[in-house]
């Protein structure tokens, strides 16, 4: 399964996720499907300005993350 969504969080907004105070990021893909993605998958995308852009999430048949990439 593939999902395309945008995420726009400032550095400050992402800190609770980064520290582990919150463990999942809620997003809606472009078809309106609501997803809760473990924030650890987004840490590599964090910049001094935050996390901004469009992402492609691929899940296997069990719902496990196969890949997450900035597109």
PyMOL Python script that loads the backbone (N, CA, C, O; Angstrom):
from pymol import cmd

cmd.read_pdbstr("""\
ATOM      1  N   UNK A   1       0.838  -1.169   0.000  1.00  0.00           N
ATOM      2  CA  UNK A   1       0.000   0.000   0.000  1.00  0.00           C
ATOM      3  C   UNK A   1       0.885   1.234   0.000  1.00  0.00           C
ATOM      4  O   UNK A   1       1.922   1.270   0.661  1.00  0.00           O
ATOM      5  N   UNK A   2       0.474   2.222  -0.731  1.00  0.00           N
ATOM      6  CA  UNK A   2       1.240   3.456  -0.839  1.00  0.00           C
ATOM      7  C   UNK A   2       0.359   4.641  -0.471  1.00  0.00           C
ATOM      8  O   UNK A   2      -0.809   4.710  -0.854  1.00  0.00           O
ATOM      9  N   UNK A   3       0.939   5.567   0.277  1.00  0.00           N
ATOM     10  CA  UNK A   3       0.228   6.766   0.701  1.00  0.00           C
ATOM     11  C   UNK A   3       1.109   7.972   0.422  1.00  0.00           C
ATOM     12  O   UNK A   3       2.316   7.932   0.659  1.00  0.00           O
ATOM     13  N   UNK A   4       0.511   9.040  -0.080  1.00  0.00           N
ATOM     14  CA  UNK A   4       1.209  10.295  -0.335  1.00  0.00           C
ATOM     15  C   UNK A   4       0.569  11.356   0.564  1.00  0.00           C
ATOM     16  O   UNK A   4      -0.653  11.500   0.587  1.00  0.00           O
ATOM     17  N   UNK A   5       1.397  12.096   1.301  1.00  0.00           N
ATOM     18  CA  UNK A   5       0.873  13.111   2.210  1.00  0.00           C
ATOM     19  C   UNK A   5       1.906  14.206   2.395  1.00  0.00           C
ATOM     20  O   UNK A   5       3.090  14.017   2.116  1.00  0.00           O
ATOM     21  N   UNK A   6       1.443  15.348   2.869  1.00  0.00           N
ATOM     22  CA  UNK A   6       2.363  16.437   3.200  1.00  0.00           C
ATOM     23  C   UNK A   6       2.465  16.558   4.709  1.00  0.00           C
ATOM     24  O   UNK A   6       1.547  16.201   5.448  1.00  0.00           O
ATOM     25  N   UNK A   7       3.590  17.064   5.140  1.00  0.00           N
ATOM     26  CA  UNK A   7       3.808  17.308   6.562  1.00  0.00           C
ATOM     27  C   UNK A   7       4.580  18.610   6.696  1.00  0.00           C
ATOM     28  O   UNK A   7       5.607  18.806   6.047  1.00  0.00           O
ATOM     29  N   UNK A   8       4.080  19.486   7.535  1.00  0.00           N
ATOM     30  CA  UNK A   8       4.724  20.773   7.772  1.00  0.00           C
ATOM     31  C   UNK A   8       4.724  21.056   9.266  1.00  0.00           C
ATOM     32  O   UNK A   8       3.727  21.509   9.828  1.00  0.00           O
ATOM     33  N   UNK A   9       5.856  20.783   9.897  1.00  0.00           N
ATOM     34  CA  UNK A   9       6.034  21.047  11.319  1.00  0.00           C
ATOM     35  C   UNK A   9       7.300  21.856  11.506  1.00  0.00           C
ATOM     36  O   UNK A   9       8.329  21.558  10.900  1.00  0.00           O
ATOM     37  N   UNK A  10       7.230  22.871  12.337  1.00  0.00           N
ATOM     38  CA  UNK A  10       8.444  23.614  12.658  1.00  0.00           C
ATOM     39  C   UNK A  10       9.320  22.742  13.558  1.00  0.00           C
ATOM     40  O   UNK A  10       8.872  21.727  14.091  1.00  0.00           O
ATOM     41  N   UNK A  11      10.551  23.152  13.710  1.00  0.00           N
ATOM     42  CA  UNK A  11      11.479  22.444  14.604  1.00  0.00           C
ATOM     43  C   UNK A  11      10.882  22.345  16.006  1.00  0.00           C
ATOM     44  O   UNK A  11      10.881  21.279  16.622  1.00  0.00           O
ATOM     45  N   UNK A  12      10.380  23.462  16.491  1.00  0.00           N
ATOM     46  CA  UNK A  12       9.792  23.504  17.838  1.00  0.00           C
ATOM     47  C   UNK A  12       8.573  22.581  17.946  1.00  0.00           C
ATOM     48  O   UNK A  12       8.411  21.889  18.951  1.00  0.00           O
ATOM     49  N   UNK A  13       7.716  22.567  16.919  1.00  0.00           N
ATOM     50  CA  UNK A  13       6.535  21.702  16.939  1.00  0.00           C
ATOM     51  C   UNK A  13       6.914  20.221  16.953  1.00  0.00           C
ATOM     52  O   UNK A  13       6.192  19.403  17.522  1.00  0.00           O
ATOM     53  N   UNK A  14       8.043  19.873  16.331  1.00  0.00           N
ATOM     54  CA  UNK A  14       8.443  18.462  16.268  1.00  0.00           C
ATOM     55  C   UNK A  14       9.158  17.990  17.535  1.00  0.00           C
ATOM     56  O   UNK A  14       9.271  16.783  17.748  1.00  0.00           O
ATOM     57  N   UNK A  15       9.637  18.888  18.371  1.00  0.00           N
ATOM     58  CA  UNK A  15      10.420  18.491  19.551  1.00  0.00           C
ATOM     59  C   UNK A  15       9.701  17.494  20.471  1.00  0.00           C
ATOM     60  O   UNK A  15      10.346  16.548  20.923  1.00  0.00           O
ATOM     61  N   UNK A  16       8.409  17.649  20.774  1.00  0.00           N
ATOM     62  CA  UNK A  16       7.762  16.631  21.618  1.00  0.00           C
ATOM     63  C   UNK A  16       7.808  15.234  20.993  1.00  0.00           C
ATOM     64  O   UNK A  16       7.893  14.235  21.706  1.00  0.00           O
ATOM     65  N   UNK A  17       7.751  15.167  19.669  1.00  0.00           N
ATOM     66  CA  UNK A  17       7.849  13.891  18.978  1.00  0.00           C
ATOM     67  C   UNK A  17       9.277  13.365  19.058  1.00  0.00           C
ATOM     68  O   UNK A  17       9.496  12.180  19.312  1.00  0.00           O
ATOM     69  N   UNK A  18      10.235  14.239  18.844  1.00  0.00           N
ATOM     70  CA  UNK A  18      11.641  13.862  18.851  1.00  0.00           C
ATOM     71  C   UNK A  18      12.071  13.343  20.226  1.00  0.00           C
ATOM     72  O   UNK A  18      12.798  12.356  20.329  1.00  0.00           O
ATOM     73  N   UNK A  19      11.612  14.019  21.273  1.00  0.00           N
ATOM     74  CA  UNK A  19      11.967  13.625  22.644  1.00  0.00           C
ATOM     75  C   UNK A  19      11.255  12.361  23.091  1.00  0.00           C
ATOM     76  O   UNK A  19      11.662  11.743  24.075  1.00  0.00           O
ATOM     77  N   UNK A  20      10.205  11.966  22.392  1.00  0.00           N
ATOM     78  CA  UNK A  20       9.456  10.777  22.790  1.00  0.00           C
ATOM     79  C   UNK A  20       8.262  11.084  23.659  1.00  0.00           C
ATOM     80  O   UNK A  20       7.605  10.162  24.143  1.00  0.00           O
ATOM     81  N   UNK A  21       7.953  12.373  23.875  1.00  0.00           N
ATOM     82  CA  UNK A  21       6.771  12.742  24.656  1.00  0.00           C
ATOM     83  C   UNK A  21       5.503  12.310  23.918  1.00  0.00           C
ATOM     84  O   UNK A  21       4.501  11.956  24.539  1.00  0.00           O
ATOM     85  N   UNK A  22       5.560  12.343  22.599  1.00  0.00           N
ATOM     86  CA  UNK A  22       4.467  11.902  21.721  1.00  0.00           C
ATOM     87  C   UNK A  22       5.087  10.893  20.773  1.00  0.00           C
ATOM     88  O   UNK A  22       6.176  11.129  20.252  1.00  0.00           O
ATOM     89  N   UNK A  23       4.409   9.761  20.537  1.00  0.00           N
ATOM     90  CA  UNK A  23       5.063   8.736  19.723  1.00  0.00           C
ATOM     91  C   UNK A  23       4.556   8.600  18.295  1.00  0.00           C
ATOM     92  O   UNK A  23       5.193   7.928  17.483  1.00  0.00           O
ATOM     93  N   UNK A  24       3.426   9.221  17.969  1.00  0.00           N
ATOM     94  CA  UNK A  24       2.900   9.084  16.613  1.00  0.00           C
ATOM     95  C   UNK A  24       2.511  10.442  16.024  1.00  0.00           C
ATOM     96  O   UNK A  24       1.997  11.319  16.717  1.00  0.00           O
ATOM     97  N   UNK A  25       2.769  10.583  14.737  1.00  0.00           N
ATOM     98  CA  UNK A  25       2.378  11.765  13.980  1.00  0.00           C
ATOM     99  C   UNK A  25       1.115  11.407  13.208  1.00  0.00           C
ATOM    100  O   UNK A  25       1.083  10.388  12.518  1.00  0.00           O
ATOM    101  N   UNK A  26       0.081  12.224  13.313  1.00  0.00           N
ATOM    102  CA  UNK A  26      -1.157  11.988  12.568  1.00  0.00           C
ATOM    103  C   UNK A  26      -1.140  12.826  11.294  1.00  0.00           C
ATOM    104  O   UNK A  26      -0.914  14.035  11.332  1.00  0.00           O
ATOM    105  N   UNK A  27      -1.384  12.161  10.169  1.00  0.00           N
ATOM    106  CA  UNK A  27      -1.446  12.838   8.874  1.00  0.00           C
ATOM    107  C   UNK A  27      -2.643  12.302   8.104  1.00  0.00           C
ATOM    108  O   UNK A  27      -3.196  11.255   8.439  1.00  0.00           O
ATOM    109  N   UNK A  28      -3.032  13.030   7.074  1.00  0.00           N
ATOM    110  CA  UNK A  28      -4.046  12.559   6.129  1.00  0.00           C
ATOM    111  C   UNK A  28      -3.397  12.508   4.755  1.00  0.00           C
ATOM    112  O   UNK A  28      -2.767  13.469   4.313  1.00  0.00           O
ATOM    113  N   UNK A  29      -3.558  11.378   4.092  1.00  0.00           N
ATOM    114  CA  UNK A  29      -2.983  11.297   2.759  1.00  0.00           C
ATOM    115  C   UNK A  29      -3.873  12.061   1.791  1.00  0.00           C
ATOM    116  O   UNK A  29      -4.945  12.540   2.161  1.00  0.00           O
ATOM    117  N   UNK A  30      -3.421  12.171   0.555  1.00  0.00           N
ATOM    118  CA  UNK A  30      -4.142  13.007  -0.417  1.00  0.00           C
ATOM    119  C   UNK A  30      -5.526  12.474  -0.760  1.00  0.00           C
ATOM    120  O   UNK A  30      -6.320  13.198  -1.361  1.00  0.00           O
ATOM    121  N   UNK A  31      -5.844  11.223  -0.395  1.00  0.00           N
ATOM    122  CA  UNK A  31      -7.198  10.666  -0.598  1.00  0.00           C
ATOM    123  C   UNK A  31      -8.071  10.810   0.639  1.00  0.00           C
ATOM    124  O   UNK A  31      -9.246  10.441   0.630  1.00  0.00           O
ATOM    125  N   UNK A  32      -7.480  11.359   1.716  1.00  0.00           N
ATOM    126  CA  UNK A  32      -8.245  11.579   2.939  1.00  0.00           C
ATOM    127  C   UNK A  32      -8.091  10.501   3.994  1.00  0.00           C
ATOM    128  O   UNK A  32      -8.711  10.592   5.054  1.00  0.00           O
ATOM    129  N   UNK A  33      -7.285   9.485   3.737  1.00  0.00           N
ATOM    130  CA  UNK A  33      -7.054   8.422   4.708  1.00  0.00           C
ATOM    131  C   UNK A  33      -6.223   8.953   5.868  1.00  0.00           C
ATOM    132  O   UNK A  33      -5.183   9.578   5.662  1.00  0.00           O
ATOM    133  N   UNK A  34      -6.684   8.705   7.079  1.00  0.00           N
ATOM    134  CA  UNK A  34      -5.970   9.146   8.279  1.00  0.00           C
ATOM    135  C   UNK A  34      -4.937   8.085   8.650  1.00  0.00           C
ATOM    136  O   UNK A  34      -5.246   6.895   8.718  1.00  0.00           O
ATOM    137  N   UNK A  35      -3.706   8.537   8.889  1.00  0.00           N
ATOM    138  CA  UNK A  35      -2.610   7.637   9.242  1.00  0.00           C
ATOM    139  C   UNK A  35      -1.950   8.121  10.522  1.00  0.00           C
ATOM    140  O   UNK A  35      -1.846   9.325  10.757  1.00  0.00           O
ATOM    141  N   UNK A  36      -1.501   7.179  11.353  1.00  0.00           N
ATOM    142  CA  UNK A  36      -0.713   7.480  12.535  1.00  0.00           C
ATOM    143  C   UNK A  36       0.624   6.774  12.341  1.00  0.00           C
ATOM    144  O   UNK A  36       0.698   5.545  12.319  1.00  0.00           O
ATOM    145  N   UNK A  37       1.672   7.568  12.201  1.00  0.00           N
ATOM    146  CA  UNK A  37       2.984   7.042  11.861  1.00  0.00           C
ATOM    147  C   UNK A  37       3.941   7.311  13.017  1.00  0.00           C
ATOM    148  O   UNK A  37       4.010   8.428  13.529  1.00  0.00           O
ATOM    149  N   UNK A  38       4.670   6.288  13.418  1.00  0.00           N
ATOM    150  CA  UNK A  38       5.623   6.461  14.507  1.00  0.00           C
ATOM    151  C   UNK A  38       6.613   7.559  14.139  1.00  0.00           C
ATOM    152  O   UNK A  38       7.172   7.557  13.043  1.00  0.00           O
ATOM    153  N   UNK A  39       6.822   8.480  15.043  1.00  0.00           N
ATOM    154  CA  UNK A  39       7.645   9.656  14.751  1.00  0.00           C
ATOM    155  C   UNK A  39       9.098   9.307  14.494  1.00  0.00           C
ATOM    156  O   UNK A  39       9.814  10.099  13.881  1.00  0.00           O
ATOM    157  N   UNK A  40       9.554   8.154  14.941  1.00  0.00           N
ATOM    158  CA  UNK A  40      10.958   7.796  14.707  1.00  0.00           C
ATOM    159  C   UNK A  40      11.285   7.747  13.210  1.00  0.00           C
ATOM    160  O   UNK A  40      12.436   7.930  12.813  1.00  0.00           O
ATOM    161  N   UNK A  41      10.266   7.501  12.389  1.00  0.00           N
ATOM    162  CA  UNK A  41      10.476   7.444  10.947  1.00  0.00           C
ATOM    163  C   UNK A  41      10.761   8.827  10.346  1.00  0.00           C
ATOM    164  O   UNK A  41      11.296   8.922   9.241  1.00  0.00           O
ATOM    165  N   UNK A  42      10.411   9.881  11.057  1.00  0.00           N
ATOM    166  CA  UNK A  42      10.590  11.240  10.537  1.00  0.00           C
ATOM    167  C   UNK A  42      11.870  11.916  11.036  1.00  0.00           C
ATOM    168  O   UNK A  42      12.235  12.973  10.522  1.00  0.00           O
ATOM    169  N   UNK A  43      12.545  11.349  12.002  1.00  0.00           N
ATOM    170  CA  UNK A  43      13.710  12.015  12.599  1.00  0.00           C
ATOM    171  C   UNK A  43      14.777  12.360  11.575  1.00  0.00           C
ATOM    172  O   UNK A  43      15.408  13.412  11.677  1.00  0.00           O
ATOM    173  N   UNK A  44      14.989  11.509  10.604  1.00  0.00           N
ATOM    174  CA  UNK A  44      16.041  11.771   9.608  1.00  0.00           C
ATOM    175  C   UNK A  44      15.706  12.926   8.677  1.00  0.00           C
ATOM    176  O   UNK A  44      16.581  13.437   7.979  1.00  0.00           O
ATOM    177  N   UNK A  45      14.432  13.344   8.663  1.00  0.00           N
ATOM    178  CA  UNK A  45      14.012  14.454   7.815  1.00  0.00           C
ATOM    179  C   UNK A  45      14.026  15.805   8.541  1.00  0.00           C
ATOM    180  O   UNK A  45      13.741  16.839   7.937  1.00  0.00           O
ATOM    181  N   UNK A  46      14.355  15.792   9.830  1.00  0.00           N
ATOM    182  CA  UNK A  46      14.334  17.013  10.629  1.00  0.00           C
ATOM    183  C   UNK A  46      15.495  17.927  10.249  1.00  0.00           C
ATOM    184  O   UNK A  46      16.649  17.500  10.221  1.00  0.00           O
ATOM    185  N   UNK A  47      15.179  19.184   9.960  1.00  0.00           N
ATOM    186  CA  UNK A  47      16.171  20.206   9.652  1.00  0.00           C
ATOM    187  C   UNK A  47      16.014  21.329  10.677  1.00  0.00           C
ATOM    188  O   UNK A  47      15.071  21.297  11.467  1.00  0.00           O
ATOM    189  N   UNK A  48      16.896  22.308  10.689  1.00  0.00           N
ATOM    190  CA  UNK A  48      16.735  23.435  11.614  1.00  0.00           C
ATOM    191  C   UNK A  48      15.404  24.169  11.457  1.00  0.00           C
ATOM    192  O   UNK A  48      14.944  24.812  12.400  1.00  0.00           O
ATOM    193  N   UNK A  49      14.780  24.084  10.285  1.00  0.00           N
ATOM    194  CA  UNK A  49      13.483  24.741  10.101  1.00  0.00           C
ATOM    195  C   UNK A  49      12.315  23.791  10.382  1.00  0.00           C
ATOM    196  O   UNK A  49      11.162  24.222  10.368  1.00  0.00           O
ATOM    197  N   UNK A  50      12.588  22.526  10.632  1.00  0.00           N
ATOM    198  CA  UNK A  50      11.532  21.559  10.931  1.00  0.00           C
ATOM    199  C   UNK A  50      11.458  20.470   9.886  1.00  0.00           C
ATOM    200  O   UNK A  50      12.467  20.077   9.300  1.00  0.00           O
ATOM    201  N   UNK A  51      10.249  19.989   9.661  1.00  0.00           N
ATOM    202  CA  UNK A  51       9.993  18.960   8.652  1.00  0.00           C
ATOM    203  C   UNK A  51       8.932  19.517   7.719  1.00  0.00           C
ATOM    204  O   UNK A  51       7.818  19.825   8.142  1.00  0.00           O
ATOM    205  N   UNK A  52       9.285  19.643   6.455  1.00  0.00           N
ATOM    206  CA  UNK A  52       8.385  20.243   5.479  1.00  0.00           C
ATOM    207  C   UNK A  52       8.482  19.491   4.167  1.00  0.00           C
ATOM    208  O   UNK A  52       9.577  19.234   3.669  1.00  0.00           O
ATOM    209  N   UNK A  53       7.335  19.140   3.609  1.00  0.00           N
ATOM    210  CA  UNK A  53       7.355  18.539   2.280  1.00  0.00           C
ATOM    211  C   UNK A  53       6.304  17.474   2.094  1.00  0.00           C
ATOM    212  O   UNK A  53       5.466  17.221   2.959  1.00  0.00           O
ATOM    213  N   UNK A  54       6.382  16.861   0.930  1.00  0.00           N
ATOM    214  CA  UNK A  54       5.506  15.750   0.563  1.00  0.00           C
ATOM    215  C   UNK A  54       6.268  14.446   0.737  1.00  0.00           C
ATOM    216  O   UNK A  54       7.447  14.347   0.396  1.00  0.00           O
ATOM    217  N   UNK A  55       5.573  13.446   1.274  1.00  0.00           N
ATOM    218  CA  UNK A  55       6.185  12.160   1.570  1.00  0.00           C
ATOM    219  C   UNK A  55       5.416  11.027   0.897  1.00  0.00           C
ATOM    220  O   UNK A  55       4.213  11.120   0.651  1.00  0.00           O
ATOM    221  N   UNK A  56       6.155   9.949   0.609  1.00  0.00           N
ATOM    222  CA  UNK A  56       5.549   8.708   0.120  1.00  0.00           C
ATOM    223  C   UNK A  56       5.837   7.636   1.168  1.00  0.00           C
ATOM    224  O   UNK A  56       6.992   7.358   1.490  1.00  0.00           O
ATOM    225  N   UNK A  57       4.774   7.045   1.691  1.00  0.00           N
ATOM    226  CA  UNK A  57       4.871   5.973   2.674  1.00  0.00           C
ATOM    227  C   UNK A  57       4.426   4.682   2.014  1.00  0.00           C
ATOM    228  O   UNK A  57       3.352   4.625   1.415  1.00  0.00           O
ATOM    229  N   UNK A  58       5.247   3.646   2.119  1.00  0.00           N
ATOM    230  CA  UNK A  58       4.889   2.329   1.591  1.00  0.00           C
ATOM    231  C   UNK A  58       4.810   1.371   2.766  1.00  0.00           C
ATOM    232  O   UNK A  58       5.738   1.269   3.569  1.00  0.00           O
ATOM    233  N   UNK A  59       3.681   0.669   2.855  1.00  0.00           N
ATOM    234  CA  UNK A  59       3.452  -0.328   3.901  1.00  0.00           C
ATOM    235  C   UNK A  59       3.338  -1.706   3.275  1.00  0.00           C
ATOM    236  O   UNK A  59       2.902  -1.840   2.132  1.00  0.00           O
ATOM    237  N   UNK A  60       3.734  -2.736   4.029  1.00  0.00           N
ATOM    238  CA  UNK A  60       3.509  -4.101   3.548  1.00  0.00           C
ATOM    239  C   UNK A  60       2.093  -4.537   3.914  1.00  0.00           C
ATOM    240  O   UNK A  60       1.323  -3.763   4.482  1.00  0.00           O
ATOM    241  N   UNK A  61       1.762  -5.770   3.587  1.00  0.00           N
ATOM    242  CA  UNK A  61       0.401  -6.259   3.819  1.00  0.00           C
ATOM    243  C   UNK A  61       0.035  -6.343   5.299  1.00  0.00           C
ATOM    244  O   UNK A  61      -1.147  -6.396   5.639  1.00  0.00           O
ATOM    245  N   UNK A  62       1.032  -6.357   6.181  1.00  0.00           N
ATOM    246  CA  UNK A  62       0.784  -6.372   7.626  1.00  0.00           C
ATOM    247  C   UNK A  62       0.662  -4.968   8.213  1.00  0.00           C
ATOM    248  O   UNK A  62       0.327  -4.808   9.387  1.00  0.00           O
ATOM    249  N   UNK A  63       0.937  -3.939   7.384  1.00  0.00           N
ATOM    250  CA  UNK A  63       0.874  -2.570   7.856  1.00  0.00           C
ATOM    251  C   UNK A  63       2.195  -2.049   8.381  1.00  0.00           C
ATOM    252  O   UNK A  63       2.245  -0.966   8.965  1.00  0.00           O
ATOM    253  N   UNK A  64       3.267  -2.802   8.184  1.00  0.00           N
ATOM    254  CA  UNK A  64       4.590  -2.361   8.613  1.00  0.00           C
ATOM    255  C   UNK A  64       5.186  -1.409   7.581  1.00  0.00           C
ATOM    256  O   UNK A  64       4.940  -1.545   6.383  1.00  0.00           O
ATOM    257  N   UNK A  65       5.970  -0.444   8.057  1.00  0.00           N
ATOM    258  CA  UNK A  65       6.602   0.519   7.156  1.00  0.00           C
ATOM    259  C   UNK A  65       7.704  -0.173   6.353  1.00  0.00           C
ATOM    260  O   UNK A  65       8.634  -0.752   6.914  1.00  0.00           O
ATOM    261  N   UNK A  66       7.580  -0.101   5.051  1.00  0.00           N
ATOM    262  CA  UNK A  66       8.614  -0.606   4.139  1.00  0.00           C
ATOM    263  C   UNK A  66       9.554   0.541   3.800  1.00  0.00           C
ATOM    264  O   UNK A  66      10.774   0.374   3.812  1.00  0.00           O
ATOM    265  N   UNK A  67       8.986   1.709   3.496  1.00  0.00           N
ATOM    266  CA  UNK A  67       9.811   2.870   3.191  1.00  0.00           C
ATOM    267  C   UNK A  67       9.019   4.150   3.429  1.00  0.00           C
ATOM    268  O   UNK A  67       7.792   4.182   3.341  1.00  0.00           O
ATOM    269  N   UNK A  68       9.769   5.199   3.733  1.00  0.00           N
ATOM    270  CA  UNK A  68       9.228   6.550   3.856  1.00  0.00           C
ATOM    271  C   UNK A  68      10.243   7.448   3.202  1.00  0.00           C
ATOM    272  O   UNK A  68      11.408   7.477   3.599  1.00  0.00           O
ATOM    273  N   UNK A  69       9.803   8.188   2.189  1.00  0.00           N
ATOM    274  CA  UNK A  69      10.729   9.066   1.488  1.00  0.00           C
ATOM    275  C   UNK A  69      10.104  10.414   1.226  1.00  0.00           C
ATOM    276  O   UNK A  69       8.890  10.541   1.062  1.00  0.00           O
ATOM    277  N   UNK A  70      10.954  11.411   1.190  1.00  0.00           N
ATOM    278  CA  UNK A  70      10.568  12.769   0.840  1.00  0.00           C
ATOM    279  C   UNK A  70      10.546  12.838  -0.683  1.00  0.00           C
ATOM    280  O   UNK A  70      11.524  12.480  -1.340  1.00  0.00           O
ATOM    281  N   UNK A  71       9.431  13.300  -1.241  1.00  0.00           N
ATOM    282  CA  UNK A  71       9.316  13.343  -2.713  1.00  0.00           C
ATOM    283  C   UNK A  71       9.205  14.762  -3.212  1.00  0.00           C
ATOM    284  O   UNK A  71       9.102  14.986  -4.419  1.00  0.00           O
TER     285      UNK A  71
END
""", "prot")
cmd.dss("prot")
cmd.show_as("cartoon", "prot")
cmd.util.cbc("prot")
cmd.orient("prot")
